[in-house]
Amino acid sequence: MVAAAMLASPRLKTSAQTLASAKPIRVGSSLSLTGPLSGTAALHRLAGEIFVEQLNKKGGLLGRPVEWIIKDDQSKPDLTRNLYEELISGEHVDLLMGPYATANTLSAMGVAQRYGKVLVSNSFGIPSLAKYDMHFPGYVMGSDPGTTAPNTVLDAVLAAGANPKTVTLVSSKFPSVIFMSVGAREVFKRRGLKESLWLEWDFGNKDFGAIAARIKEADADFLWVGSIGPESIQLLEAMDKIDYHPKLHFHLYPSPGPMAQSALAARALTLTTFEQHLPFTSHTEYSQVISTFNERAGKANFPDTVFELQAANAFTGWQILQAGVVGANSLEDRKIANWLKANKVDTIVGRVRFDGPNNYGDDFNRVKQLQAGKWVVIHPKELAMPGSKMMV
């Protein structure tokens, strides 16, 4: 009865009518709706749509509804640059949200800088290149992930009782991927692992047969795969064809759903900032977000309907943008940027700050493993799924 009375309240009706009649705040972005990055970008789109929908139900921003304008960059950085030019000078959007993937984000960042627009990204993997002072990262990886993330991975392996002596590193030349793989190469060398093989391939490559043969020949204790999107599955399939299955294998930025569905990916390791299990799901305010994502991902026939790293990063990006606008009480980009630099923001992945180099704060990367078809965090111990441990 109380709920019914509230719904019938003239004051609430007036508020809803005011929001509906207000001029929308238009947020422009591109996403890789097609091309090799489309599988992962679909997760970012769904998470963003849910955020905007819930935001508008709560009154929008500054008393105005939010409209999200998405253009397809086809996984191409050059096209991304043109689309952000169009969004700003043609569509006259009020705010920007970054695209998916580092190369595309770097293209968007150049345009944002030229027009003096805040750009919140959710997947920028080379913090040292984020020179623009009004760029704010939603993937919370710290200012030196090329060092911190590989150290975290190796710490997880050693904590599980494994003691690899040799390592093979293979990597896509995709900008953020090769950056992280080069960083891992240096970290492993400093920590005493002998390098059995270092090999690179061009982004977009689909023939992994020769690469698989080289990996089998090296036969190292630990395999680091610098991958993005479907590359890990393609490489695992190529290795399976020659009857080779690595002892320990880590994959940098794979498409999580296809990996979870593949028996070849069993016990694979990767990085994450959020997984759909305790202690990450202890914040009840996000339960509706997660359940809505699960339901809609299922209806869209996503390979994996779980709310994890990619969805969490996308959602975090929107939370950062919302906090900046509300905190500054303005749509002026410089005011939003100044507020974000001076304040911390509570997000689904934790409390983030922007007072470090290039507006980066802490590294929130954790290590998860594919166990029985599900991704579970296994390191650090205090954030591991209760009762779980790394399977070696």
VENJO-V116130 format. One record per run of one state. SS is the DSSP state (h for helix, s for strand, l for the rest). FROM is the first residue (numbers start at 1). LEN is the number of residues. If there is no record, write none. Layout:
SS_FROM_LEN + SS_FROM_LEN
This chain:
l_1_1 + h_2_6 + l_8_2 + h_10_12 + l_22_3 + s_25_7 + l_32_6 + h_38_20 + l_58_3 + s_61_1 + l_62_2 + s_64_1 + l_65_1 + s_66_7 + l_73_4 + h_77_14 + l_91_4 + s_95_3 + l_98_4 + h_102_14 + l_116_3 + s_119_3 + l_122_5 + h_127_3 + l_130_5 + s_135_3 + l_138_3 + s_141_1 + l_142_3 + h_145_15 + l_160_6 + s_166_7 + l_173_2 + h_175_16 + l_191_3 + s_194_8 + l_202_7 + h_209_10 + l_219_3 + s_222_8 + l_230_1 + h_231_11 + l_242_6 + s_248_7 + l_255_1 + h_256_6 + l_262_1 + h_263_3 + l_266_3 + s_269_4 + l_273_7 + h_280_3 + l_283_1 + h_284_16 + l_300_9 + h_309_20 + l_329_4 + h_333_10 + l_343_2 + s_345_3 + l_348_2 + s_350_3 + l_353_4 + h_357_3 + l_360_3 + s_363_1 + l_364_2 + s_366_6 + l_372_2 + s_374_6 + l_380_1 + h_381_3 + l_384_9
